[in-house]
Amino acid sequence: MTALAKLFRTTTFKLTLVYLFIFAIFAAFLLGYFALNTRRLITEQITDTVNAEINGLNEQYNQGGIRRLVLVVDARSRRPGSSLYLVTTFNGDTLAGNITEVPPTVFNTPGWTETQYRRVEETDSGDHHALVRVFQLAGGFRLLVGRDLEERERVYHIVIDAGKWSVAIVMALGILGGVFVTRRVLRRVDAMTETTRTIMGGDLSGRLPVSGSGDELDRLAVNLNEMLERIEALMRGLQEVSDNIAHDLKTPLTRLRNRAEEALRGGQSESGYRAALERTIEESEALIRTFNALLMIARAESGHGRDAMQDFDASDVARDVGELYEPLAEQRGLSLVVEANGAAPVKGNRELISQAVANLVDNAIKYAAPAVQNNGAPPEIVLSARIEGDTTLISVGDHGPGIPEADRPRAIERFVRLEQSRSQPGSGLGLSLASAVARLHGGELRLDDNKPGLKSVIALPRAAPLHSLG
């Protein structure tokens, strides 16, 4: 397809032609209406002038008879730019006037008539047109008064010609403007197309160009770029998950196999086999928990769970999770404090949010310092739910080693375990799940400094007013 044919087939150029066609019809109608009204206005001026002259000449006739009328008509006929006059007898004999060779039917037609005529001083048969009126005088004489229509027709044709040229110029400029605009749009679309081809070729880092004008193409490009960033992040996450599964799950699977082989080679008693089976079951349960966490993260990132969203109080979730983990915290020498006195309304999947909060509390219990504070009280883990503006905040704060600010973005990635956490059991999926659940609900997971320790905050959009929750 040639560049010109490609341009003509664009929607922008077709819309330009449609709008030009509509505008041309409207402009032609408007100019035609203006031309006809101009012609009608000139005709009205002619009729007013002729009627005034006929009334005046009729008065002259009534005062001085036919002789006076002839003298007045003869004098007026000699003036430059005068009207058309003709005074005849009942038989049609000319008594005075400045025209001749008027069709006989004119005198038999009442009212106004457009007719051809020839002036007295002209030797050739001029093609003149006039608007005339015949008036019957007392005594049988007839008076014809009219005006030449050349001026009216000239003005009419000037307007028509100007309209034709105006429409033609507008059409030409419109087509040129349409070609210019279409070429600009086509260049941007071609640039987007080229970028999409690059992306389809496997390079997910490509982004659609944004001109900065803020028009609809820019808004489309911005939205598509955000979508591409999300797709790239998901694909990168998928690749990382595949790599992490290959590396992080290889060790427990190998350990599971080695223990089974060891039991087969060296197990001589029922108690030995039982111990080996118990270790195998324990290792298998850890693997199942890892796969369940991966499945939950995948479901959250793919949008599953939105259908089960409902309004509920995040304070209730905080109290339930606190009640569940309080015995475990006491076993670790920690104090789990729940601060959820006021209502904290959110709309979402209660099960997923509860799981995310539980993961944060579990991490805090694992990594909080088990030492006794200066005042003799055990270290506290504070689980809170509160409202801050239009946001519902669910936070878990501990006084453990925390996470350095530079490592916090990595900490929420799948299977990432920092150096200070490698001594504790786990799969490195707790923060990843909490982050995925927060994104599913239009929020985010923030990792802040608790001075000392770590403060994990799930920020979610606030739901209905407090009094509407029952």
Helices and strands as residue ranges (DSSP letters): H 3-8, H 11-77, E 84-88, E 94-97, E 99-100, G 104-106, E 112-119, E 128-136, E 142-148, H 150-200, H 216-248, H 250-266, H 270-301, G 306-308, E 310-313, H 314-331, E 335-339, E 345-348, H 350-367, E 380-388, E 391-397, G 405-407, H 408-411, G 419-421, H 430-440, E 444-449, E 454-461, G 466-468
